[in-house]
Amino acid sequence: MVEGNPLLHVSNVRNKLREIVGASTNWSDHQQAMAERVSLSSMLAKSQNDLPAKRMKDSYQEVHLPLGSEPQLREKYLTFHNTVRFGRILEDLDSLAGITVTHVDDFYLSSLCWTDMRQHIIYPDCDIKFTGHVTWVGKTSIEAKMHMSQVDTPYAPVLDATFVMVARDPENKRAAFVNPLKPEGPEDEKLFQEGEANKSRRVDLSTASLLKVAPTDEERKIVHSLFLNTLDTKTVSFRSRVLPPNSVWMEDAKLKGLEICHPQERNIFNRIFGGFLMRKAYELGWANACSYGGCRPSLVAVDDILFQKPVEIGSLLLLSSQVCYTQGKHIQVRVHSEVFDPLTRQHNTTNVFHFTFVSDRDVPNIIPNTYGESMLYLDGKRHFNQTVEN
């Protein structure tokens, strides 16, 4: 990609996105801004054919994160171990995904993403470059690929991330059409076909969800084997269960958190910024993996962060982290995010996050005790296997 928009400083990304969509910058203008957005509904395209086709290079963006050359900026990204806070990186990736959708003429977007690490170390004193552009579109959805590299004479790849965004109307009530994409050349065609394959994979995963269909024969044998390994040989009773050596019951591998969603963390559509949710979920998941393995783990992959519902400002956000699968030095963590309404006492799931970590030593085996926990175990195994296969 030699064409596209000029290099942006990371601090200007949010302002660029507001400029693109004409969003308000003040929380006090929220109601007026939402009322104005309703009037935009009449301007939406009636079909995808009404929108002009665009090229991949039209959405190309580069963003500079000068950790090496701007020490004052570096403070925001540092941990107390003098490493880079990966949760902050997730926030920046989410913002970058937003500005790549200059591909779309009219939009409101929700998203999911997955991230593969190319290297485990992110240096706190070297500049970082993010690049990204739209690589696939359907009728109402978009896939954009992000790449992160760090100065190492020349830039060395650190991670690849893929975001899928769904266009919504200004009132967020129905889907909206997006501009068709016109691949140019073999490289564009390859990226577009990868997007088609990713779409099929998402459909297959949704169809085979353990919340909808029973486990496979192989998975049922795994669950039964886990059950047999926990039987008390002295009593041989269904009720008597014994924890095997070097193991932890799944119910003892949880960590929970609460966030009050203040206006400061809003996105350009005056809902809670998805990058903020990812950062909080990642940090809770990392803390859980750290306490479980007894040492500081490294991230291997972020898999299919699913944004089911937007989080409104003022919400009570409950985060629940669960170690759901282990293998050797690897720890698979699932973080469930839900909004709690203290007036109605209702809980609504907003996000589900899957993180794969690796420790510097073998970790205890996680053991489910109930059928529900066994389904979490199998779901974690599926996500782990998918990470290993990629």
HELIX and SHEET records of a PDB file:
HELIX    1   1 VAL A   10  ASN A   12  5                                   3    
HELIX    2   2 VAL A   13  VAL A   21  1                                   9    
HELIX    3   3 TRP A   27  ASP A   29  5                                   3    
HELIX    4   4 HIS A   30  VAL A   38  1                                   9    
HELIX    5   5 SER A   39  MET A   43  5                                   5    
HELIX    6   6 GLN A   48  ASP A   50  5                                   3    
HELIX    7   7 MET A   56  SER A   59  5                                   4    
HELIX    8   8 PRO A   71  TYR A   77  1                                   7    
HELIX    9   9 PHE A   86  THR A  100  1                                  15    
HELIX   10  10 VAL A  101  HIS A  103  5                                   3    
HELIX   11  11 GLY A  185  THR A  207  1                                  23    
HELIX   12  12 ASP A  217  ASN A  229  1                                  13    
HELIX   13  13 MET A  250  ASP A  252  5                                   3    
HELIX   14  14 PRO A  263  GLU A  265  5                                   3    
HELIX   15  15 GLY A  274  GLY A  293  1                                  20    
HELIX   16  16 TYR A  371  GLU A  389  1                                  19    
SHEET    1   A11 LEU A   8  HIS A   9  0                                        
SHEET    2   A11 GLN A  61  LEU A  65  1                                        
SHEET    3   A11 ILE A 128  VAL A 137 -1                                        
SHEET    4   A11 SER A 141  VAL A 151 -1                                        
SHEET    5   A11 TYR A 155  ALA A 167 -1                                        
SHEET    6   A11 LEU A 109  MET A 117 -1                                        
SHEET    7   A11 SER A 298  PHE A 307 -1                                        
SHEET    8   A11 GLN A 346  VAL A 358 -1                                        
SHEET    9   A11 HIS A 330  ASP A 341 -1                                        
SHEET   10   A11 LEU A 316  GLN A 327 -1                                        
SHEET   11   A11 LYS A 254  ILE A 260 -1                                        
SHEET    1   B 2 SER A 247  TRP A 249  0                                        
SHEET    2   B 2 ASN A 365  ILE A 367  1                                        
END                                                                             
